[in-house]
């Protein structure tokens, strides 16, 4: 079985910013699509029940004629989607490992802004838990040990995957294990890291979020009647505006604390979890992982390189992280 120390990219790929940028490039997205096509994979759209009328879109991907040995749920990062490059690449690796896959779009991600009137925010874990329960009910024979249910996520999706694992037993979801790549640990420190780091990341996420908010305004103008001036804020102040106007958290600090998994917040984790992190991640400060209090059910692996959700191995765009996910989640 491969481990984080086995990841040794060529020297020209050891720059964390190059890793981070190339990982979400069109080149790699097309590479993922070609891998899926080569497998003969078929994807069908489904709308899953998030509870309280919430609808979440997902794509169920399978290889016709194959006897799938399990079901894997994949969760993307903030302002990513089910069609992000890492989602396609991970789906291909999981299909090769014997799984069928559901790539779930969070609220307001991908082309799904029309499905729900209220805005996405990172504390909406309840609807993802409900959707996961719906997914398991649709595609699994309850209690069938031959077809385990597993989940994996990248960045914010990794944070969601770990929170899903924390809640799964009480929700009656037969989640066997999870994997998280570069999960958001402490949201406030992640924001500080972006503010003090290379401006590219702050600009990238701010641009995509503003575009998402404008789309929401176009679809639901009576509910979202904010002006362009409201959106002309930096990431911290735009988040504060969103929290105060659209959530019950009241303050930015309460909002960030609501989805933090730092410290001992995963102490009650019963579902086995595998976590992959890069020491040179330019978005999520690795220093905070040193103080993370993980239970015995969770294992943290640290690679020397990889950037943020990169872990690329060659110029073709193949990645270590999708192979790592497939091995950590593969049926025994």
Backbone bond lengths (Angstrom), bond angles and torsions (degrees), N, CA, C in turn:
res aa  C-N    CA-C-N  psi(-1)  N-CA   C-N-CA  omega(-1)  CA-C   N-CA-C  phi
1 X - - - 1.465 - - 1.522 109.80 -
2 X 1.332 116.24 134.99 1.460 120.36 -179.86 1.528 109.79 -71.24
3 X 1.327 116.04 149.17 1.460 122.43 176.49 1.529 108.67 -128.74
4 X 1.322 116.31 169.07 1.466 120.60 -176.13 1.527 112.05 -59.24
5 X 1.311 117.52 -32.34 1.467 119.53 -179.16 1.525 111.39 -69.76
6 X 1.335 117.21 -16.52 1.465 120.49 177.89 1.526 111.81 -77.09
7 X 1.322 116.67 -14.97 1.463 119.33 -178.97 1.527 109.67 -80.52
8 X 1.319 115.77 105.92 1.466 122.56 179.57 1.526 108.14 -133.53
9 X 1.311 117.61 87.18 1.462 120.56 -177.96 1.524 110.88 -67.81
10 X 1.333 118.22 159.08 1.467 119.97 174.49 1.530 109.59 -58.42
11 X 1.314 116.48 155.25 1.466 120.65 -172.88 1.522 112.77 -57.91
12 X 1.322 117.47 -34.19 1.457 119.36 -178.34 1.531 112.25 -70.64
13 X 1.358 116.56 -12.38 1.460 121.19 -179.53 1.528 112.21 -106.00
14 X 1.316 117.68 16.07 1.457 119.43 -176.57 1.522 113.87 -95.12
15 X 1.317 116.69 5.41 1.454 119.99 174.92 1.531 108.60 -81.89
16 X 1.341 119.16 125.03 1.471 120.64 -175.03 1.530 113.68 -64.64
17 X 1.338 116.98 -31.62 1.462 119.43 -179.87 1.531 110.79 -73.46
18 X 1.320 116.24 -38.65 1.465 119.88 176.04 1.528 110.09 -63.13
19 X 1.321 116.23 -43.27 1.466 120.65 177.50 1.532 110.81 -58.96
20 X 1.315 116.15 -47.09 1.461 120.83 -175.15 1.520 111.82 -66.44
21 X 1.328 117.23 -40.58 1.460 121.28 -178.08 1.523 111.14 -72.87
22 X 1.329 117.09 -46.09 1.459 120.34 -178.09 1.525 112.31 -66.89
23 X 1.325 116.63 -27.47 1.468 119.08 -176.07 1.523 112.32 -63.35
24 X 1.331 117.88 -28.24 1.467 120.61 179.80 1.524 112.43 -110.89
25 X 1.317 116.82 22.22 1.458 121.72 -177.95 1.526 111.43 -76.33
26 X 1.336 115.82 160.40 1.465 120.80 175.91 1.524 111.36 -62.08
27 X 1.333 116.25 -32.90 1.464 120.76 177.85 1.526 110.55 -57.33
28 X 1.295 115.83 -46.42 1.470 119.99 -178.01 1.533 110.90 -74.56
29 X 1.325 117.28 -33.04 1.460 119.82 176.84 1.528 110.34 -63.30
30 X 1.334 115.83 -42.54 1.466 119.44 177.70 1.525 110.99 -67.13
31 X 1.320 116.41 -36.11 1.457 120.74 177.09 1.531 110.30 -60.40
32 X 1.319 116.18 -42.26 1.456 120.18 177.64 1.513 112.33 -63.84
33 X 1.342 116.55 -40.67 1.459 120.21 179.26 1.520 111.44 -65.64
34 X 1.323 116.97 -39.38 1.468 120.12 178.00 1.526 111.31 -64.28
35 X 1.319 116.73 -38.09 1.465 119.95 178.68 1.531 110.58 -64.19
36 X 1.321 116.51 -41.50 1.454 119.96 178.44 1.529 111.28 -65.58
37 X 1.322 116.38 -41.29 1.461 120.38 179.16 1.521 111.13 -64.98
38 X 1.336 116.33 -39.38 1.461 120.13 -179.88 1.534 111.77 -63.82
39 X 1.317 116.17 -29.22 1.460 120.69 177.63 1.524 112.43 -80.17
40 X 1.334 116.30 -11.08 1.460 120.02 -175.07 1.516 112.23 74.73
41 X 1.343 116.68 25.52 1.460 120.99 -175.56 1.530 111.50 -68.26
42 X 1.318 115.36 143.83 1.466 123.17 177.17 1.522 107.79 -120.33
43 X 1.348 116.73 132.76 1.465 121.61 -179.57 1.524 109.93 -118.66
44 X 1.326 116.18 130.37 1.462 122.37 178.56 1.522 109.56 -118.98
45 X 1.337 115.98 137.19 1.459 120.95 179.14 1.520 110.70 -77.80
46 X 1.335 116.05 140.25 1.457 122.53 174.33 1.524 108.72 -137.15
47 X 1.314 116.55 149.36 1.450 122.27 171.58 1.528 107.41 -108.56
48 X 1.322 115.53 118.68 1.462 120.77 -175.02 1.524 110.67 -101.32
49 X 1.321 114.77 152.24 1.458 122.80 -176.38 1.526 110.16 -82.94
50 X 1.347 115.74 113.87 1.459 120.07 176.67 1.520 113.46 -92.65
51 X 1.338 117.05 2.47 1.460 121.04 -177.84 1.517 111.96 85.44
52 X 1.310 116.57 149.90 1.474 122.81 178.95 1.522 112.28 54.55
53 X 1.313 116.66 35.61 1.452 121.11 177.35 1.516 115.58 82.64
54 X 1.328 118.14 -1.01 1.465 122.09 -179.88 1.524 109.82 -73.30
55 X 1.321 115.86 136.14 1.463 121.62 179.14 1.526 109.01 -120.64
56 X 1.313 116.01 128.04 1.465 122.01 178.60 1.525 109.28 -121.67
57 X 1.299 114.98 131.95 1.466 120.76 -179.85 1.526 111.30 -86.23
58 X 1.305 115.81 142.24 1.449 121.08 174.75 1.506 110.63 -145.56
59 X 1.324 115.99 161.06 1.467 122.19 179.58 1.522 108.80 -119.27
60 X 1.326 115.20 117.37 1.457 121.67 178.28 1.524 107.75 -89.37
61 X 1.318 115.83 116.50 1.464 121.66 -174.75 1.525 109.68 -115.10
62 X 1.323 115.84 131.07 1.460 121.39 -177.71 1.524 109.22 -147.26
63 X 1.317 115.40 165.92 1.457 121.92 173.75 1.529 106.92 -105.94
64 X 1.327 118.30 110.99 1.469 120.73 -177.87 1.525 111.66 -54.31
65 X 1.299 115.82 134.79 1.456 121.01 178.76 1.506 114.48 88.15
66 X 1.331 117.34 -15.46 1.464 120.50 -179.78 1.524 109.79 -81.83
67 X 1.306 116.32 143.48 1.460 121.81 177.78 1.528 107.74 -91.40
68 X 1.334 115.97 88.19 1.464 120.52 -176.13 1.523 110.70 -62.27
69 X 1.316 115.69 134.51 1.460 121.40 -177.30 1.521 112.64 -94.76
70 X 1.316 117.65 0.41 1.450 120.01 -179.69 1.514 110.84 -178.72
71 X 1.331 115.61 175.71 1.458 122.65 -179.39 1.517 108.85 -125.66
72 X 1.334 115.93 130.02 1.462 121.24 -179.32 1.522 110.06 -118.59
73 X 1.326 115.72 132.58 1.464 123.07 175.35 1.517 108.33 -101.34
74 X 1.336 116.79 128.00 1.466 121.67 179.32 1.518 110.24 -113.17
75 X 1.345 115.89 134.68 1.460 122.73 -178.29 1.525 109.68 -121.69
76 X 1.323 115.95 128.02 1.467 121.34 -176.05 1.527 111.67 -86.55
77 X 1.320 115.90 174.75 1.450 121.90 177.85 1.520 112.52 -85.57
78 X 1.335 115.72 176.16 1.459 121.18 -178.96 1.524 110.52 -62.14
79 X 1.330 116.28 130.55 1.458 124.71 -177.92 1.531 112.90 63.43
80 X 1.336 116.68 14.50 1.458 120.79 167.48 1.526 108.35 -91.03
81 X 1.319 116.44 -158.77 1.459 120.07 178.39 1.523 109.30 -165.34
82 X 1.317 114.97 178.05 1.465 120.73 176.49 1.516 111.97 -62.30
83 X 1.344 117.03 -20.04 1.458 120.88 -178.86 1.527 112.80 -100.00
84 X 1.324 117.84 8.03 1.467 119.92 176.41 1.529 109.95 -59.97
85 X 1.303 115.31 153.78 1.472 120.15 -175.14 1.518 111.94 -57.27
86 X 1.331 117.56 -45.94 1.463 120.19 -178.48 1.522 111.66 -66.31
87 X 1.337 117.58 -29.19 1.461 120.26 177.70 1.528 110.63 -69.98
88 X 1.316 116.50 -42.50 1.466 119.54 177.42 1.524 111.26 -65.69
89 X 1.331 116.44 -43.64 1.464 119.94 -177.93 1.538 110.79 -66.19
90 X 1.342 116.67 -43.21 1.459 119.48 178.68 1.525 110.87 -65.56
91 X 1.331 116.89 -38.87 1.464 120.20 178.32 1.522 110.65 -60.71
92 X 1.335 116.57 -43.04 1.468 120.19 179.81 1.526 110.82 -62.02
93 X 1.333 116.48 -44.00 1.467 119.62 -179.70 1.523 111.54 -65.46
94 X 1.321 117.27 -37.29 1.464 120.32 179.05 1.524 111.50 -70.81
95 X 1.331 117.03 -36.94 1.466 119.56 175.00 1.524 110.37 -61.60
96 X 1.317 116.20 -42.22 1.472 120.75 178.25 1.526 111.32 -63.74
97 X 1.343 116.34 -29.56 1.466 120.78 -179.06 1.528 112.32 -83.95
98 X 1.333 117.52 -1.42 1.455 119.98 175.61 1.512 115.98 106.05
99 X 1.328 116.80 8.80 1.461 120.12 179.56 1.520 112.01 -99.57
100 X 1.324 115.87 155.20 1.454 120.80 157.23 1.521 105.58 -97.00
101 X 1.328 116.90 157.89 1.465 120.53 -167.74 1.516 110.88 -132.13
102 X 1.336 115.96 141.38 1.461 122.25 167.75 1.518 107.70 -115.87
103 X 1.333 115.94 118.73 1.467 121.48 175.20 1.528 107.19 -98.77
104 X 1.313 115.81 109.29 1.465 121.42 -174.35 1.523 110.89 -93.55
105 X 1.329 115.88 135.84 1.459 121.01 170.80 1.522 109.33 -92.80
106 X 1.329 116.33 128.19 1.451 118.86 169.93 1.531 109.19 -64.40
107 X 1.304 116.36 162.05 1.472 122.01 173.44 1.544 109.36 -50.85
108 X 1.321 116.32 136.04 1.481 123.37 176.32 1.521 113.64 65.84
109 X 1.318 118.36 21.80 1.462 121.80 176.16 1.526 108.55 -119.99
110 X 1.342 115.09 152.06 1.446 118.09 -170.61 1.519 107.81 65.88
111 X 1.296 117.28 -150.18 1.465 121.43 179.14 1.529 109.38 -99.08
112 X 1.344 116.76 59.98 1.470 120.13 -173.76 1.523 113.26 -127.14
113 X 1.311 118.26 13.19 1.463 120.21 -176.94 1.531 112.39 -60.07
114 X 1.327 116.59 -26.04 1.459 121.04 -176.55 1.521 113.61 -77.24
115 X 1.316 118.15 -13.22 1.462 120.48 -172.59 1.524 113.69 -75.70
116 X 1.340 117.59 -27.38 1.455 121.53 -176.45 1.524 109.90 -139.84
117 X 1.321 116.77 139.77 1.466 120.05 -176.23 1.524 112.51 -75.06
118 X 1.326 116.90 -40.38 1.462 119.54 -176.94 1.523 111.74 -77.58
119 X 1.328 115.70 158.29 1.463 121.84 -176.13 1.527 112.48 -76.77
120 X 1.320 114.67 154.10 1.460 120.46 169.56 1.521 109.58 -71.81
121 X 1.327 115.77 142.96 1.471 120.23 161.82 1.521 107.23 -148.77
122 X 1.314 116.33 166.36 1.460 121.05 -166.54 1.519 114.50 -77.21
123 X 1.331 117.54 -5.29 1.456 119.60 175.75 1.525 112.76 -92.99
124 X 1.316 117.42 7.79 1.469 119.99 -179.29 1.527 110.63 -83.77
125 X 1.316 116.60 52.46 1.456 121.38 179.90 1.529 111.07 -71.82
126 X 1.339 117.28 -30.86 1.460 120.00 -177.00 1.512 113.29 -58.31
127 X 1.334 117.31 -40.70 1.464 119.47 -178.45 1.523 111.60 -71.80
128 X 1.331 117.15 -28.86 1.462 119.74 176.36 1.525 110.36 -72.60
129 X 1.329 116.90 -37.93 1.467 120.68 175.11 1.526 110.05 -61.63
130 X 1.337 116.92 -45.32 1.462 120.43 179.28 1.525 111.47 -63.65
131 X 1.329 116.47 -41.15 1.463 119.99 178.38 1.526 110.89 -63.99
132 X 1.337 116.80 -39.71 1.467 120.24 178.21 1.525 110.98 -62.23
133 X 1.326 116.58 -39.16 1.460 120.24 177.06 1.530 110.63 -64.32
134 X 1.332 116.48 -39.89 1.470 120.98 178.34 1.523 110.31 -64.95
135 X 1.335 116.38 -42.04 1.465 121.34 179.18 1.529 110.81 -60.92
136 X 1.326 115.97 -46.79 1.473 119.82 179.63 1.519 110.95 -62.03
137 X 1.340 116.82 -40.23 1.457 120.24 -179.24 1.522 112.32 -66.36
138 X 1.321 116.79 -33.92 1.466 120.16 -177.13 1.527 113.01 -77.80
139 X 1.319 116.72 -36.65 1.464 118.90 -167.92 1.521 115.17 -115.26
140 X 1.319 117.76 -0.69 1.459 119.70 -178.90 1.518 110.54 -124.84
141 X 1.314 115.46 143.22 1.455 120.67 167.83 1.524 106.75 -78.27
142 X 1.317 116.89 119.33 1.463 120.28 -173.08 1.531 111.31 -57.65
143 X 1.324 114.23 128.56 1.447 120.63 176.47 1.515 114.65 78.97
144 X 1.326 117.94 7.92 1.464 120.65 179.83 1.528 109.14 -79.71
145 X 1.337 119.14 106.54 1.467 121.26 -177.12 1.520 113.10 -69.61
146 X 1.334 116.03 -13.13 1.474 118.96 -178.65 1.519 111.53 -78.41
147 X 1.328 117.57 -15.16 1.461 121.40 -178.51 1.526 109.53 -128.69
148 X 1.324 117.49 80.03 1.461 120.35 -177.40 1.532 111.97 -69.02
149 X 1.319 114.58 154.62 1.462 123.07 176.61 1.525 107.53 -107.06
150 X 1.334 116.45 123.71 1.461 121.82 -178.26 1.528 108.66 -131.71
151 X 1.338 116.56 167.83 1.463 120.37 -179.91 1.521 109.87 -146.35
152 X 1.330 115.06 152.88 1.459 120.98 177.06 1.519 108.75 -147.71
153 X 1.328 116.15 153.12 1.454 120.07 178.98 1.507 112.02 -152.32
154 X 1.321 113.94 157.80 1.462 122.26 179.44 1.525 109.87 -114.43
155 X 1.325 117.32 135.06 1.462 123.80 174.46 1.531 110.33 56.37
156 X 1.332 119.43 -118.52 1.462 119.35 177.18 1.527 110.16 -61.10
157 X 1.342 117.31 -33.10 1.455 120.39 175.72 1.519 111.78 -63.87
158 X 1.332 117.40 -32.69 1.458 120.61 174.66 1.514 111.68 -66.84
159 X 1.325 115.84 -39.44 1.466 121.39 174.98 1.532 109.80 -61.04
160 X 1.344 117.17 -45.97 1.461 121.20 178.13 1.525 111.19 -62.74
161 X 1.333 117.03 -40.56 1.468 120.19 -178.78 1.528 111.11 -61.69
162 X 1.332 116.80 -40.76 1.464 120.14 179.94 1.525 111.27 -71.01
163 X 1.328 117.11 -36.91 1.466 119.20 176.05 1.529 111.32 -70.18
164 X 1.332 116.73 -33.87 1.463 120.68 174.00 1.529 109.87 -61.59
165 X 1.329 116.33 -45.23 1.466 120.23 179.71 1.523 111.35 -61.72
166 X 1.325 116.88 -35.53 1.466 121.55 179.39 1.524 111.27 -64.97
167 X 1.331 116.49 -34.33 1.463 121.75 -174.79 1.529 113.72 -97.89
168 X 1.322 117.91 -14.21 1.462 121.53 -172.14 1.526 114.04 -58.09
169 X 1.337 120.23 -46.97 1.476 118.38 -177.50 1.520 112.88 -58.77
170 X 1.338 117.28 -44.03 1.458 120.35 -178.78 1.523 111.17 -67.72
171 X 1.356 116.52 -30.89 1.470 120.65 179.91 1.520 112.41 -82.43
172 X 1.316 117.65 -2.93 1.453 120.93 179.63 1.517 113.93 75.63
173 X 1.329 117.03 22.14 1.463 121.21 179.92 1.528 108.55 -90.91
174 X 1.335 118.71 125.60 1.468 121.04 -175.73 1.524 112.85 -80.30
175 X 1.325 115.85 55.53 1.467 121.30 -177.53 1.523 109.05 -79.02
176 X 1.332 116.35 122.08 1.464 120.57 -173.96 1.517 112.41 -87.02
177 X 1.352 117.88 -40.69 1.467 121.91 179.47 1.527 108.67 -165.65
178 X 1.338 114.99 162.91 1.464 120.26 -179.50 1.525 109.46 -136.42
179 X 1.336 113.91 160.75 1.467 121.28 174.82 1.522 107.99 -135.14
180 X 1.328 116.61 141.47 1.459 121.89 -179.09 1.519 109.41 -133.54
181 X 1.333 116.15 130.63 1.463 122.28 178.68 1.523 108.72 -108.88
182 X 1.313 116.99 121.40 1.469 123.63 179.32 1.525 111.32 47.73
183 X 1.335 118.68 53.32 1.469 119.46 -177.42 1.525 112.01 -68.19
184 X 1.332 115.99 145.30 1.460 120.62 172.83 1.521 106.97 -65.60
185 X 1.320 116.27 121.09 1.459 122.05 -175.07 1.529 110.21 -95.97
186 X 1.327 116.13 -65.50 1.460 123.31 177.40 1.524 107.32 -116.45
187 X 1.334 119.16 104.96 1.468 121.47 -173.80 1.526 113.77 -58.08
188 X 1.324 117.17 -37.02 1.463 119.62 -179.72 1.521 110.31 -64.84
189 X 1.322 117.16 -43.23 1.459 120.10 179.81 1.530 111.03 -68.65
190 X 1.334 116.66 -31.65 1.464 119.29 175.27 1.521 110.37 -63.90
191 X 1.334 117.06 -42.40 1.462 121.10 177.15 1.519 110.80 -62.61
192 X 1.313 117.35 -44.58 1.464 121.21 178.73 1.521 110.22 -60.90
193 X 1.345 116.09 -40.07 1.456 119.89 178.53 1.518 112.15 -61.43
194 X 1.338 116.85 -40.65 1.463 120.32 178.56 1.528 111.33 -69.58
195 X 1.327 116.20 -37.30 1.470 119.99 -179.97 1.520 111.93 -65.85
196 X 1.326 116.28 -34.57 1.463 120.54 -175.78 1.522 113.35 -98.51
197 X 1.323 116.83 -5.66 1.451 120.17 -176.89 1.512 112.83 -97.50
198 X 1.323 115.34 -158.23 1.454 121.27 178.38 1.534 109.27 -59.98
199 X 1.342 119.28 125.50 1.478 121.02 -175.84 1.518 114.44 -59.03
200 X 1.326 117.86 -17.72 1.459 121.66 -177.70 1.520 112.45 -54.52
201 X 1.331 117.57 -43.19 1.462 120.60 -174.37 1.526 111.32 -71.19
202 X 1.323 116.04 -42.99 1.457 120.46 177.06 1.527 109.85 -59.82
203 X 1.324 117.11 -44.99 1.468 121.89 179.56 1.525 111.14 -63.72
204 X 1.316 117.13 -43.09 1.464 122.44 -176.12 1.533 110.79 -61.75
205 X 1.337 116.45 -52.63 1.458 119.24 -177.11 1.522 111.62 -70.05
206 X 1.329 118.25 -36.81 1.453 121.61 178.84 1.523 111.13 -64.04
207 X 1.337 116.47 -42.20 1.462 120.83 179.40 1.527 110.82 -62.83
208 X 1.331 117.18 -45.05 1.454 120.15 -177.95 1.530 111.31 -68.68
209 X 1.323 117.30 -37.33 1.465 119.71 -179.71 1.531 110.73 -68.54
210 X 1.320 116.74 -42.13 1.464 119.35 177.19 1.528 111.26 -59.30
211 X 1.312 116.20 -42.17 1.458 120.08 178.73 1.528 110.89 -62.47
212 X 1.319 117.36 -39.09 1.456 121.95 178.31 1.531 110.76 -65.06
213 X 1.320 116.74 -42.89 1.461 120.30 -179.97 1.527 111.47 -66.08
214 X 1.315 117.13 -37.64 1.467 119.66 177.01 1.526 110.80 -64.64
215 X 1.312 116.42 -39.00 1.465 120.55 177.74 1.526 110.13 -62.42
216 X 1.319 116.95 -41.18 1.454 120.98 179.52 1.531 110.24 -63.76
217 X 1.315 116.81 -40.29 1.459 121.43 178.84 1.521 111.51 -63.46
218 X 1.326 116.85 -39.08 1.464 120.63 178.42 1.531 111.24 -62.85
219 X 1.314 116.97 -37.79 1.464 121.74 -175.64 1.523 112.89 -80.65
220 X 1.342 116.50 -35.74 1.463 120.94 -176.46 1.535 109.43 -131.39
221 X 1.334 117.95 67.55 1.468 120.93 -174.00 1.526 114.09 -64.24
222 X 1.325 119.03 -30.05 1.456 119.58 -179.59 1.527 111.86 -73.50
223 X 1.329 116.66 -32.31 1.473 120.29 178.48 1.518 110.96 -82.67
224 X 1.309 116.63 -37.58 1.470 121.23 -176.09 1.530 108.84 -116.71
225 X 1.314 114.98 81.27 1.463 120.57 -175.06 1.524 112.65 -100.81
226 X 1.323 116.56 24.69 1.467 120.01 179.17 1.525 110.47 -70.50
227 X 1.321 115.52 156.31 1.457 121.30 179.75 1.515 112.15 -98.89
228 X 1.328 115.50 171.47 1.460 120.10 178.93 1.522 111.56 -61.00
229 X 1.337 115.95 -29.30 1.462 118.93 179.99 1.528 111.24 -64.30
230 X 1.339 115.91 -32.51 1.466 119.24 177.29 1.527 111.53 -63.56
231 X 1.319 115.71 -32.01 1.464 120.04 -178.14 1.526 112.80 -85.01
232 X 1.311 116.32 -10.28 1.460 120.67 -176.96 1.531 110.25 -85.85
233 X 1.311 114.79 58.49 1.463 121.98 -179.26 1.519 108.99 -130.80
234 X 1.317 117.05 160.83 1.452 118.60 174.15 1.524 109.27 -75.85
235 X 1.306 116.71 175.17 1.463 121.16 -172.77 1.534 111.99 -58.90
236 X 1.306 117.66 -44.39 1.466 120.70 -178.11 1.529 111.23 -62.68
237 X 1.330 116.61 -47.08 1.460 119.43 -176.58 1.525 112.11 -74.60
238 X 1.333 117.09 -30.69 1.460 119.90 175.66 1.530 110.15 -67.36
239 X 1.333 116.19 -39.67 1.464 119.93 176.75 1.524 110.58 -65.21
240 X 1.332 116.64 -43.41 1.462 120.26 178.60 1.540 110.95 -59.44
241 X 1.339 115.51 -43.52 1.465 121.05 177.73 1.528 110.73 -59.42
242 X 1.316 116.50 -45.84 1.461 120.86 -179.90 1.526 110.83 -63.00
243 X 1.329 116.74 -44.39 1.466 121.16 -179.05 1.525 111.26 -61.97
244 X 1.316 116.93 -46.91 1.461 121.00 -176.59 1.520 112.28 -70.38
245 X 1.332 117.36 -32.92 1.464 120.52 -176.06 1.523 113.02 -88.98
246 X 1.346 117.53 -33.27 1.460 119.52 -168.16 1.530 114.99 -120.81
247 X 1.301 119.16 -0.90 1.463 119.02 -178.61 1.521 110.51 -128.49
248 X 1.320 115.18 171.08 1.455 122.04 178.79 1.521 112.18 -95.68
249 X 1.334 118.47 6.54 1.456 120.92 -173.58 1.523 113.60 -79.34
250 X 1.302 117.37 -23.03 1.451 120.30 173.38 1.512 115.31 82.93
251 X 1.337 116.67 -51.25 1.465 120.56 -178.52 1.521 110.56 -127.12
252 X 1.315 114.17 158.08 1.462 120.39 177.99 1.524 110.63 -60.13
253 X 1.328 116.27 -40.59 1.463 120.90 -177.57 1.523 111.16 -64.86
254 X 1.330 117.34 -42.06 1.467 120.17 178.16 1.523 111.48 -64.30
255 X 1.327 115.56 -38.44 1.468 120.37 179.54 1.525 110.67 -63.51
256 X 1.326 117.07 -49.18 1.461 120.16 179.63 1.528 111.24 -62.91
257 X 1.322 116.23 -39.93 1.458 119.54 179.76 1.525 111.25 -64.14
258 X 1.330 116.57 -27.57 1.454 121.08 -178.10 1.511 114.41 -63.76
259 X 1.338 117.60 -31.23 1.474 117.85 179.16 1.522 113.81 -119.14
260 X 1.329 115.84 14.06 1.461 119.59 173.13 1.524 110.26 -68.28
261 X 1.321 116.13 142.99 1.471 120.83 173.31 1.531 109.39 -119.84
262 X 1.327 116.50 20.53 1.462 121.85 -178.72 1.528 110.24 -75.45
263 X 1.337 114.88 175.18 1.455 120.49 178.29 1.514 111.30 61.32
264 X 1.341 115.89 -130.81 1.470 120.32 -178.02 1.517 112.38 -107.09
265 X 1.349 117.73 25.42 1.462 120.51 -175.69 1.529 113.48 -66.28
266 X 1.326 117.58 -18.47 1.469 120.12 177.07 1.525 111.97 -98.77
267 X 1.328 116.40 16.26 1.464 120.31 -175.44 1.525 112.36 -57.58
268 X 1.326 117.63 -32.82 1.460 120.58 -178.02 1.513 114.55 -87.84
269 X 1.319 117.89 11.74 1.463 121.80 -175.94 1.527 111.00 -67.36
270 X 1.324 116.08 122.27 1.462 121.37 178.44 1.524 112.40 -106.29
271 X 1.320 117.30 -23.73 1.464 121.68 178.73 1.531 108.62 -81.58
272 X 1.320 119.39 127.09 1.466 120.80 178.75 1.533 111.83 -56.83
273 X 1.330 115.85 135.47 1.465 121.15 -176.85 1.521 110.05 -131.45
274 X 1.318 115.43 137.10 1.459 122.72 175.10 1.527 107.78 -115.16
275 X 1.327 116.56 133.84 1.465 122.01 -174.55 1.518 109.10 -128.78
276 X 1.339 115.77 131.38 1.466 121.97 178.99 1.517 108.87 -116.79
277 X 1.328 115.90 129.49 1.469 121.23 -179.39 1.518 109.16 -136.15
278 X 1.333 116.23 151.76 1.467 121.84 175.83 1.525 109.08 -108.38
279 X 1.310 116.43 136.50 1.465 120.39 179.14 1.522 112.23 -63.59
280 X 1.326 116.85 -26.88 1.466 119.80 -175.69 1.527 112.88 -101.48
281 X 1.332 118.03 19.86 1.465 121.26 -179.81 1.533 109.68 -57.15
282 X 1.349 118.76 119.65 1.460 120.51 -177.60 1.527 113.90 -85.01
283 X 1.323 117.93 -4.27 1.462 121.76 -178.10 1.531 111.18 -105.83
284 X 1.315 117.29 -44.33 1.462 122.08 -178.57 1.530 108.54 -110.36
285 X 1.328 118.26 112.10 1.476 120.66 -175.63 1.527 112.05 -59.94
286 X 1.317 116.10 122.51 1.460 119.98 -178.41 1.525 112.07 -67.93
287 X 1.331 117.60 -26.30 1.466 120.81 -176.60 1.526 111.92 -54.88
288 X 1.338 116.90 -32.03 1.461 119.46 -177.57 1.526 112.61 -75.70
289 X 1.324 117.08 -18.30 1.454 120.13 177.15 1.526 110.87 -72.31
290 X 1.331 116.79 -23.62 1.466 119.95 179.97 1.531 111.10 -65.49
291 X 1.317 117.02 -27.86 1.460 121.63 -176.85 1.525 112.89 -100.34
292 X 1.312 116.68 6.42 1.457 121.26 -177.19 1.520 110.16 -70.19
293 X 1.316 116.79 130.82 1.465 122.21 -179.67 1.526 109.23 -99.83
294 X 1.319 115.43 92.50 1.461 120.86 -176.32 1.522 111.24 -95.41
295 X 1.344 116.98 144.13 1.463 120.17 176.32 1.527 110.53 -75.45
296 X 1.306 116.33 172.66 1.466 121.17 -178.92 1.513 112.40 -65.32
297 X 1.328 117.42 -19.25 1.461 121.11 -179.40 1.530 112.78 -78.68
298 X 1.333 117.67 -7.42 1.467 121.27 -176.37 1.523 111.17 -116.98
299 X 1.318 115.76 140.75 1.460 122.20 -179.91 1.527 109.16 -125.37
300 X 1.325 116.49 126.90 1.460 122.21 177.97 1.524 109.37 -104.73
301 X 1.334 116.09 125.73 1.459 122.17 174.83 1.523 108.56 -114.16
302 X 1.323 116.01 135.95 1.460 120.61 -174.90 1.526 109.92 -122.61
303 X 1.334 114.93 123.70 1.462 121.49 175.61 1.521 109.26 -98.29
304 X 1.319 116.14 150.05 1.461 119.74 -179.80 1.506 112.96 -71.51
305 X 1.328 117.27 -26.36 1.460 122.60 -179.05 1.532 109.24 -130.01
306 X 1.319 114.93 176.72 1.461 119.28 175.86 1.502 114.49 136.52
307 X 1.356 117.67 -21.46 1.453 118.75 -178.46 1.521 110.71 63.58
308 X 1.329 116.38 -152.61 1.456 120.39 178.19 1.524 109.94 -96.54
309 X 1.333 115.12 105.61 1.474 122.56 178.29 1.527 111.90 58.67
310 X 1.330 117.22 29.99 1.456 120.87 179.03 1.517 111.59 -92.79
311 X 1.332 115.92 -84.46 1.462 123.19 179.74 1.529 111.69 56.74
312 X 1.347 116.55 36.34 1.463 119.69 179.81 1.522 110.31 -73.21
313 X 1.329 114.48 148.78 1.465 120.11 -174.74 1.517 113.70 -111.72
314 X 1.340 117.21 -20.55 1.460 119.79 -175.90 1.522 110.40 -160.20
315 X 1.329 116.19 177.70 1.462 121.53 -178.16 1.519 112.59 -69.61
316 X 1.325 117.92 -19.29 1.463 121.30 179.68 1.522 112.36 -74.18
317 X 1.341 116.34 -16.59 1.453 119.87 179.44 1.509 114.92 97.78
318 X 1.332 117.37 6.39 1.462 119.10 176.51 1.524 109.16 -66.20
319 X 1.335 116.16 144.45 1.451 119.87 -175.13 1.515 113.49 -125.33
320 X 1.315 114.11 147.15 1.458 120.49 176.27 1.526 111.29 -69.51
321 X 1.344 117.59 -36.05 1.467 120.20 -171.65 1.522 112.31 -63.69
322 X 1.342 117.62 -37.75 1.468 117.65 179.98 1.531 111.30 -70.18
323 X 1.325 117.25 -33.45 1.470 119.35 174.74 1.526 110.04 -68.14
324 X 1.325 116.18 -40.29 1.466 121.59 178.97 1.522 110.55 -61.80
325 X 1.342 117.38 -45.71 1.466 121.18 178.38 1.525 110.60 -59.60
326 X 1.326 116.88 -47.17 1.462 120.53 -177.69 1.529 111.18 -61.37
327 X 1.335 117.24 -38.89 1.466 119.49 179.35 1.524 111.92 -72.26
328 X 1.320 116.97 -41.47 1.459 118.99 -178.56 1.529 112.41 -68.43
329 X 1.324 117.36 -29.23 1.456 120.93 -177.30 1.515 113.47 -102.00
330 X 1.309 117.97 -6.59 1.467 121.28 -172.82 1.527 111.41 -60.08
331 X 1.327 117.21 144.94 1.463 120.79 176.76 1.523 109.86 -60.48
332 X 1.316 118.54 142.17 1.470 120.99 179.47 1.522 111.95 -65.89
